[in-house]
Amino acid sequence: MTTKIAYKILNAEQFAALQAGGFEGAPVDIADGYIHLSSAAQLTETVHKHFAGQEGLVVLAIALDRLSEKVRWEVSRGGQLFPHLYGRLRIEDVLAHAPLRWQAGAVVLPA
């Protein structure tokens, strides 16, 4: 599976860490050994499942071509292939970011 952009949701503290030098992962990422990412089609379900009720979230659009050797597409939720980043996320790998917002029941992707 190939796509050029994947998405990650961070809270304000995690986003500040990313800006200050890099993001090693949320607790679930660290426990699993990789940073969980989502495709555009998977993002809304990811937010509903893992971030419901949380405020101050930031959506990152990540350039997978900058991380190609560190990203693996692996089977996860519902048998879908999800991008997993085996390594640190750097601000240089982020194409765009924006506060999490909704439109017509879906997460608005950062431009």
DSSP file (Angstrom, degrees, kcal/mol; ACC not computed):
  #  RESIDUE AA STRUCTURE BP1 BP2  ACC     N-H-->O    O-->H-N    N-H-->O    O-->H-N    TCO  KAPPA ALPHA  PHI   PSI    X-CA   Y-CA   Z-CA
    1    1 A M              0   0    0      0, 0.0     2,-0.4     0, 0.0    72,-0.1   0.000 360.0 360.0 360.0 135.5    0.0    0.0    0.0
    2    2 A T        +     0   0    0     71,-0.0     2,-0.3     2,-0.0     0, 0.0  -0.993 360.0 152.5-133.3 139.9    1.3    3.4   -0.8
    3    3 A T        -     0   0    0     -2,-0.4     3,-0.1     1,-0.0    61,-0.0  -0.953  37.6-136.4-152.6 154.8    0.2    6.9   -0.1
    4    4 A K  S    S+     0   0    0     -2,-0.3    60,-2.2     1,-0.1    61,-0.6   0.681  85.0  45.4 -91.4 -17.5    2.2   10.1    0.3
    5    5 A I  E     +A   63   0A   0     58,-0.2    35,-0.3    59,-0.1     2,-0.3  -0.984  56.7 178.2-131.8 137.2    0.6   11.5    3.4
    6    6 A A  E     -A   62   0A   0     56,-1.9    56,-3.4    -2,-0.4     2,-0.3  -0.839  21.3-130.9-125.6 169.4   -0.4    9.9    6.7
    7    7 A Y  E     -AB  61  38A   0     31,-3.0    31,-2.1    -2,-0.3     2,-0.3  -0.915  16.1-172.6-128.5 149.0   -2.0   11.6    9.7
    8    8 A K  E     -A   60   0A   0     52,-1.4    52,-2.9    -2,-0.3     2,-0.5  -0.997  16.0-142.4-138.9 140.4   -1.3   11.7   13.5
    9    9 A I  E     +A   59   0A   0     -2,-0.3     2,-0.3    50,-0.2    50,-0.2  -0.902  24.3 179.2-102.8 129.6   -3.3   13.2   16.3
   10   10 A L  E     -A   58   0A   0     48,-2.5    48,-3.0    -2,-0.5     2,-0.1  -0.942  24.0-129.2-125.6 150.4   -1.3   14.9   19.1
   11   11 A N     >  -     0   0    0     -2,-0.3     4,-2.6    46,-0.2     5,-0.2  -0.418  42.8 -93.8 -84.9 174.9   -2.4   16.6   22.3
   12   12 A A  H  > S+     0   0    0     44,-0.3     4,-2.2    43,-0.3     5,-0.2   0.881 125.3  50.1 -60.6 -40.9   -0.9   20.1   23.1
   13   13 A E  H  > S+     0   0    0      2,-0.2     4,-1.9     1,-0.2    -1,-0.2   0.912 112.5  46.8 -64.4 -43.0    1.9   18.7   25.2
   14   14 A Q  H  > S+     0   0    0      2,-0.2     4,-2.3     1,-0.2    -2,-0.2   0.887 111.3  51.8 -66.1 -39.3    2.9   16.2   22.6
   15   15 A F  H  X S+     0   0    0     -4,-2.6     4,-2.3     1,-0.2    -2,-0.2   0.892 107.9  51.8 -65.4 -38.9    2.8   18.9   19.9
   16   16 A A  H  X S+     0   0    0     -4,-2.2     4,-1.7    -5,-0.2    -1,-0.2   0.902 109.2  50.8 -62.9 -40.5    5.0   21.1   22.0
   17   17 A A  H  X>S+     0   0    0     -4,-1.9     5,-2.0     2,-0.2     4,-0.7   0.911 108.7  52.0 -63.1 -42.0    7.5   18.2   22.3
   18   18 A L  H ><5S+     0   0    0     -4,-2.3     3,-0.9     1,-0.2    73,-0.5   0.931 111.6  46.3 -58.5 -46.6    7.5   17.7   18.5
   19   19 A Q  H 3<5S+     0   0    0     -4,-2.3    -1,-0.2     1,-0.2    -2,-0.2   0.802 109.9  55.2 -67.2 -28.9    8.2   21.4   18.0
   20   20 A A  H 3<5S-     0   0    0     -4,-1.7    -1,-0.2    -5,-0.2    -2,-0.2   0.539 140.6 -49.1 -84.7  -6.9   11.0   21.4   20.6
   21   21 A G  T <<5S-     0   0    0     -3,-0.9    -3,-0.2    -4,-0.7     2,-0.2   0.349 100.6 -40.2 159.6 -15.2   12.9   18.5   19.0
   22   22 A G      < -     0   0    0     -5,-2.0     2,-0.5    -6,-0.1    68,-0.2  -0.649  46.8-103.6 146.0 159.5   10.9   15.5   18.1
   23   23 A F  B     -D   89   0B   0     66,-2.8    66,-2.5    -2,-0.2     3,-0.1  -0.957  19.0-175.6-117.3 119.9    8.1   13.2   19.1
   24   24 A E        -     0   0    0     -2,-0.5     2,-0.1     1,-0.3    63,-0.1   0.641  58.1 -85.3 -87.7 -17.5    9.0    9.7   20.5
   25   25 A G        -     0   0    0     64,-0.1    -1,-0.3   -11,-0.1    10,-0.1  -0.382  37.6 -82.0 129.2 152.9    5.4    8.6   20.7
   26   26 A A     >  -     0   0    0     -2,-0.1     4,-2.6    -3,-0.1     3,-0.4  -0.331  60.4 -90.4 -73.3 167.6    2.3    8.6   22.9
   27   27 A P  H  > S+     0   0    0      0, 0.0     4,-2.4     0, 0.0     5,-0.2   0.878 130.7  49.9 -51.2 -41.6    2.2    6.0   25.7
   28   28 A V  H  > S+     0   0    0      2,-0.2     4,-1.9     1,-0.2     6,-0.2   0.877 110.6  50.6 -66.3 -36.0    0.4    3.5   23.4
   29   29 A D  H  >>S+     0   0    0     -3,-0.4     4,-1.6     2,-0.2     5,-1.5   0.941 111.5  47.0 -64.2 -47.6    3.0    4.1   20.6
   30   30 A I  H  <5S+     0   0    0     -4,-2.6    -2,-0.2     1,-0.2     3,-0.2   0.907 111.8  50.9 -61.9 -42.4    5.9    3.5   23.0
   31   31 A A  H  <5S+     0   0    0     -4,-2.4    -1,-0.2    -5,-0.3    -2,-0.2   0.872 114.7  43.3 -63.1 -36.9    4.2    0.4   24.4
   32   32 A D  H  <5S-     0   0    0     -4,-1.9    -1,-0.2     2,-0.3    -2,-0.2   0.641 110.8-119.8 -85.9 -15.1    3.7   -1.0   20.8
   33   33 A G  T  <5S+     0   0    0     -4,-1.6     2,-0.3     1,-0.2    -3,-0.2   0.582  83.1  60.8  89.4  10.2    7.2    0.0   19.6
   34   34 A Y  S   <S-     0   0    0     -5,-1.5     2,-0.6    -6,-0.2    -2,-0.3  -0.977  86.6 -99.4-158.8 162.5    6.1    2.3   16.8
   35   35 A I  E     -E   85   0C   0     50,-3.0    50,-2.6    -2,-0.3     2,-0.3  -0.806  39.4-130.0 -90.9 121.8    4.1    5.5   16.2
   36   36 A H  E     +E   84   0C   0     -2,-0.6     2,-0.3    48,-0.2    48,-0.2  -0.551  32.0 177.4 -72.1 128.2    0.6    4.8   15.1
   37   37 A L        -     0   0    0     46,-1.9     2,-0.3    -2,-0.3   -29,-0.2  -0.807  13.6-147.6-122.8 167.9   -0.4    6.8   12.0
   38   38 A S  B     -B    7   0A   0    -31,-2.1   -31,-3.0    -2,-0.3     2,-0.1  -0.973  13.9-123.3-135.1 150.7   -3.6    6.8    9.9
   39   39 A S    >>  -     0   0    0     -2,-0.3     4,-1.2   -33,-0.2     3,-0.6  -0.381  42.3 -99.5 -77.4 170.4   -4.5    7.3    6.3
   40   40 A A  H 3> S+     0   0    0    -35,-0.3     4,-0.5     1,-0.2     3,-0.4   0.900 126.0  52.3 -58.0 -41.2   -7.0   10.0    5.4
   41   41 A A  H 34 S+     0   0    0      1,-0.2     4,-0.3     2,-0.1    -1,-0.2   0.749 113.9  43.2 -68.5 -23.7   -9.8    7.4    5.1
   42   42 A Q  H <> S+     0   0    0     -3,-0.6     4,-2.0     1,-0.1    -1,-0.2   0.610  91.5  86.6 -94.6 -15.0   -8.9    6.0    8.6
   43   43 A L  H  X S+     0   0    0     -4,-1.2     4,-2.5    -3,-0.4     5,-0.2   0.880  84.4  50.6 -62.9 -46.3   -8.5    9.2   10.5
   44   44 A T  H  X S+     0   0    0     -4,-0.5     4,-2.3     1,-0.2    -1,-0.2   0.920 112.9  47.1 -61.1 -44.2  -12.1   10.0   11.6
   45   45 A E  H  > S+     0   0    0     -4,-0.3     4,-2.5     1,-0.2    -1,-0.2   0.891 110.2  54.1 -63.7 -38.7  -12.5    6.5   13.0
   46   46 A T  H  X S+     0   0    0     -4,-2.0     4,-2.8     2,-0.2     5,-0.4   0.924 109.1  47.9 -60.0 -45.0   -9.2    6.7   14.8
   47   47 A V  H  X S+     0   0    0     -4,-2.5     4,-2.3     1,-0.2     5,-0.3   0.933 112.9  48.1 -63.7 -45.2  -10.3   10.0   16.5
   48   48 A H  H  < S+     0   0    0     -4,-2.3     4,-0.5    -5,-0.2    -1,-0.2   0.907 118.0  41.5 -59.9 -41.7  -13.6    8.5   17.5
   49   49 A K  H  < S+     0   0    0     -4,-2.5    -2,-0.2    -5,-0.2    -1,-0.2   0.879 131.1  18.7 -76.2 -39.5  -12.0    5.4   18.9
   50   50 A H  H  < S+     0   0    0     -4,-2.8    -3,-0.2    -5,-0.2    -2,-0.2   0.582 129.7  35.3-113.5 -12.7   -8.9    6.8   20.7
   51   51 A F  S >< S+     0   0    0     -4,-2.3     3,-2.0    -5,-0.4    -3,-0.2   0.251  70.5 148.2-130.4  13.3   -9.5   10.6   21.2
   52   52 A A  T 3  S+     0   0    0     -4,-0.5     3,-0.1    -5,-0.3    -4,-0.1  -0.245  75.9   8.2 -56.0 132.8  -13.2   11.0   22.0
   53   53 A G  T 3  S+     0   0    0      1,-0.3    -1,-0.3     0, 0.0     2,-0.2   0.368  96.1 128.7  80.4  -5.2  -14.0   13.8   24.4
   54   54 A Q    <   -     0   0    0     -3,-2.0    -1,-0.3     2,-0.0     2,-0.3  -0.595  41.5-157.0 -85.2 145.9  -10.4   15.2   24.3
   55   55 A E        +     0   0    0     -2,-0.2   -43,-0.3     1,-0.2    -1,-0.0  -0.754  64.8  40.7-116.3 165.1   -9.8   18.9   23.6
   56   56 A G  S    S+     0   0    0     -2,-0.3   -44,-0.3     1,-0.2     2,-0.2   0.777  75.7 158.7  72.5  27.5   -6.8   20.8   22.4
   57   57 A L        -     0   0    0     -3,-0.2    43,-2.6   -46,-0.2     2,-0.4  -0.551  28.1-152.1 -87.4 150.8   -5.9   18.1   19.8
   58   58 A V  E     -AC  10  99A   0    -48,-3.0   -48,-2.5    41,-0.3     2,-0.5  -0.969   5.8-143.9-122.7 135.9   -3.7   18.8   16.7
   59   59 A V  E     -AC   9  98A   0     39,-3.2    39,-1.7    -2,-0.4     2,-0.4  -0.877  16.7-159.9 -99.9 127.2   -3.9   17.0   13.4
   60   60 A L  E     -AC   8  97A   0    -52,-2.9   -52,-1.4    -2,-0.5     2,-0.6  -0.886  10.9-151.5-107.0 137.5   -0.6   16.5   11.6
   61   61 A A  E     -AC   7  96A   0     35,-3.0    34,-2.8    -2,-0.4    35,-1.1  -0.951  23.7-158.9-102.2 121.1   -0.2   15.7    7.9
   62   62 A I  E     -AC   6  94A   0    -56,-3.4   -56,-1.9    -2,-0.6     2,-1.0  -0.869  17.0-129.8-113.0 132.0    3.1   13.7    7.6
   63   63 A A  E >   -A    5   0A   0     30,-2.8     3,-1.1    -2,-0.4     4,-0.4  -0.667  19.3-169.6 -79.4 103.8    5.1   13.3    4.4
   64   64 A L  G >  S+     0   0    0    -60,-2.2     3,-1.3    -2,-1.0     4,-0.3   0.791  80.8  67.2 -68.0 -27.0    5.7    9.6    4.2
   65   65 A D  G 3  S+     0   0    0    -61,-0.6     3,-0.4     1,-0.3    -1,-0.3   0.768  97.9  54.6 -65.3 -22.3    8.3   10.0    1.4
   66   66 A R  G <  S+     0   0    0     -3,-1.1    -1,-0.3     1,-0.2    -2,-0.2   0.626 118.8  33.9 -80.1 -13.9   10.6   11.6    4.0
   67   67 A L  S X> S+     0   0    0     -3,-1.3     3,-2.7    -4,-0.4     4,-0.9   0.178  77.7 132.6-122.6  13.9   10.2    8.6    6.2
   68   68 A S  G >4 S+     0   0    0     -3,-0.4     3,-0.8    -4,-0.3    -2,-0.1   0.777  73.7  46.3 -46.5 -45.5    9.9    5.8    3.6
   69   69 A E  G 34 S+     0   0    0      1,-0.2    -1,-0.3    -4,-0.1    -2,-0.1   0.678 114.8  49.1 -73.5 -15.4   12.4    3.4    5.2
   70   70 A K  G <4 S+     0   0    0     -3,-2.7    16,-3.3    -6,-0.2     2,-0.5   0.489  95.7  84.2-100.7  -5.2   10.9    3.9    8.6
   71   71 A V  E <<  -F   85   0C   0     -4,-0.9     2,-0.4    -3,-0.8    14,-0.2  -0.858  51.8-178.1-106.3 131.2    7.2    3.3    7.7
   72   72 A R  E     -F   84   0C   0     12,-2.3    12,-2.5    -2,-0.5     2,-0.7  -0.986  23.4-137.4-123.9 137.2    5.6   -0.1    7.4
   73   73 A W  E     +F   83   0C   0     -2,-0.4     2,-0.3    10,-0.2     8,-0.1  -0.852  37.4 173.7 -92.0 116.6    2.0   -0.7    6.4
   74   74 A E  E     -F   82   0C   0      8,-2.6     8,-3.0    -2,-0.7     2,-0.2  -0.918  37.1 -96.9-130.7 151.3    0.7   -3.4    8.8
   75   75 A V  E     +F   81   0C   0     -2,-0.3     6,-0.2     6,-0.2     2,-0.2  -0.433  59.2 137.9 -66.8 132.8   -2.6   -5.1    9.5
   76   76 A S    >   +     0   0    0      4,-2.8     3,-2.3     1,-0.3     4,-0.3  -0.399  46.2  24.4-144.6-137.5   -4.4   -3.5   12.4
   77   77 A R  G >  S-     0   0    0      1,-0.3     3,-1.8     2,-0.2    -1,-0.3  -0.028 131.1  -7.6 -44.4 123.4   -8.0   -2.5   13.3
   78   78 A G  G 3  S-     0   0    0      1,-0.3    -1,-0.3    -3,-0.1     3,-0.1   0.705 123.9 -66.6  63.8  21.4  -10.5   -4.5   11.3
   79   79 A G  G <  S+     0   0    0     -3,-2.3    -1,-0.3     1,-0.3    -2,-0.2   0.525  97.2 142.6  78.2   4.4   -7.9   -6.1    9.1
   80   80 A Q    <   -     0   0    0     -3,-1.8    -4,-2.8    -4,-0.3     2,-0.5  -0.428  56.2-114.4 -76.4 152.7   -7.0   -2.7    7.5
   81   81 A L  E     - F   0  75C   0     -6,-0.2    -6,-0.2    -2,-0.1    -1,-0.1  -0.786  37.0-172.8 -85.7 126.3   -3.4   -1.8    6.7
   82   82 A F  E     - F   0  74C   0     -8,-3.0    -8,-2.6    -2,-0.5     2,-0.4  -0.916  26.6-113.5-118.2 145.9   -2.2    1.1    8.8
   83   83 A P  E     - F   0  73C   0      0, 0.0   -46,-1.9     0, 0.0     2,-0.4  -0.658  32.2-169.0 -77.8 131.1    1.0    3.1    8.5
   84   84 A H  E     -EF  36  72C   0    -12,-2.5   -12,-2.3    -2,-0.4     2,-0.7  -0.987  12.5-144.3-122.6 128.4    3.3    2.6   11.5
   85   85 A L  E     -EF  35  71C   0    -50,-2.6   -50,-3.0    -2,-0.4     2,-1.2  -0.835   5.4-161.7 -96.6 116.4    6.4    4.8   12.0
   86   86 A Y        +     0   0    0    -16,-3.3     2,-0.3    -2,-0.7   -52,-0.1  -0.729  67.6  28.3 -96.3  83.7    9.4    2.9   13.5
   87   87 A G  S    S-     0   0    0     -2,-1.2   -52,-0.2   -63,-0.1     2,-0.2  -0.911 100.8 -43.5 152.4-178.0   11.4    5.9   14.7
   88   88 A R        -     0   0    0     -2,-0.3     2,-0.5   -54,-0.1   -64,-0.2  -0.513  46.8-131.2 -80.5 143.1   11.1    9.4   15.9
   89   89 A L  B     -D   23   0B   0    -66,-2.5   -66,-2.8    -2,-0.2     2,-0.3  -0.853  24.5-162.2 -95.1 129.5    8.8   12.0   14.2
   90   90 A R    >   -     0   0    0     -2,-0.5     3,-1.8   -68,-0.2     4,-0.3  -0.799  30.3-120.0-110.6 153.5   10.5   15.3   13.5
   91   91 A I  G >  S+     0   0    0    -73,-0.5     3,-1.5    -2,-0.3    -1,-0.1   0.810 113.1  66.1 -60.3 -29.0    8.8   18.6   12.7
   92   92 A E  G 3  S+     0   0    0      1,-0.3    -1,-0.3   -26,-0.0   -29,-0.1   0.717  95.5  57.6 -64.9 -20.2   10.6   18.5    9.3
   93   93 A D  G <  S+     0   0    0     -3,-1.8   -30,-2.8   -31,-0.1     2,-0.6   0.522  87.3  93.8 -86.5  -6.7    8.4   15.5    8.4
   94   94 A V  E <   -C   62   0A   0     -3,-1.5   -32,-0.3    -4,-0.3     3,-0.1  -0.782  50.5-174.6 -94.7 120.3    5.2   17.4    9.0
   95   95 A L  E    S-     0   0A   0    -34,-2.8     2,-0.3    -2,-0.6   -33,-0.2   0.858  71.0 -13.2 -78.5 -37.5    3.7   19.0    5.9
   96   96 A A  E     -C   61   0A   0    -35,-1.1   -35,-3.0    14,-0.1     2,-0.3  -0.980  58.7-166.4-159.3 158.2    0.9   20.8    7.7
   97   97 A H  E     +C   60   0A   0     -2,-0.3   -37,-0.2   -37,-0.2    14,-0.1  -0.987  10.7 166.8-149.9 153.8   -0.8   20.9   11.1
   98   98 A A  E     -C   59   0A   0    -39,-1.7   -39,-3.2    -2,-0.3     3,-0.1  -0.981  44.5 -83.5-160.5 154.8   -4.1   22.4   12.4
   99   99 A P  E     -C   58   0A   0      0, 0.0   -41,-0.3     0, 0.0     2,-0.2  -0.357  61.7 -92.9 -59.0 145.4   -6.3   22.2   15.4
  100  100 A L        +     0   0    0    -43,-2.6     2,-0.3     7,-0.1   -43,-0.1  -0.443  58.4 165.6 -63.4 125.1   -8.7   19.2   15.2
  101  101 A R        -     0   0    0      7,-0.4     7,-2.7    -2,-0.2     2,-0.3  -0.962  25.3-134.2-140.0 161.1  -12.0   20.3   13.7
  102  102 A W  E     +G  107   0D   0     -2,-0.3     2,-0.3     5,-0.2     5,-0.2  -0.844  16.1 179.9-117.0 147.7  -15.0   18.6   12.2
  103  103 A Q  E >  S-G  106   0D   0      3,-2.6     3,-1.7    -2,-0.3    -2,-0.0  -0.927  77.3 -14.0-146.6 124.1  -17.0   19.1    9.1
  104  104 A A  T 3  S-     0   0    0     -2,-0.3     3,-0.1     1,-0.3    -2,-0.0   0.859 128.6 -53.4  53.1  40.0  -20.0   17.0    8.2
  105  105 A G  T 3  S+     0   0    0      1,-0.2     2,-0.3   -61,-0.0    -1,-0.3   0.525 119.1 100.2  80.0   5.5  -19.0   14.3   10.7
  106  106 A A  E <  S-G  103   0D   0     -3,-1.7    -3,-2.6   -61,-0.0     2,-0.2  -0.897  79.6-101.2-124.1 153.1  -15.4   13.9    9.5
  107  107 A V  E     -G  102   0D   0     -2,-0.3     2,-0.5    -5,-0.2    -5,-0.2  -0.525  37.4-124.5 -68.5 134.0  -12.1   15.3   10.6
  108  108 A V        -     0   0    0     -7,-2.7    -7,-0.4    -2,-0.2   -49,-0.1  -0.717  25.9-130.2 -80.4 125.4  -10.9   18.2    8.5
  109  109 A L        -     0   0    0     -2,-0.5     2,-0.1     1,-0.1   -12,-0.1  -0.541  24.1-108.6 -76.6 139.8   -7.5   17.5    7.1
  110  110 A P              0   0    0      0, 0.0   -12,-0.1     0, 0.0    -1,-0.1  -0.407 360.0 360.0 -68.0 144.3   -4.8   20.2    7.6
  111  111 A A              0   0    0    -14,-0.1   -13,-0.1    -2,-0.1    -2,-0.0   0.398 360.0 360.0-110.3 360.0   -3.8   22.0    4.4
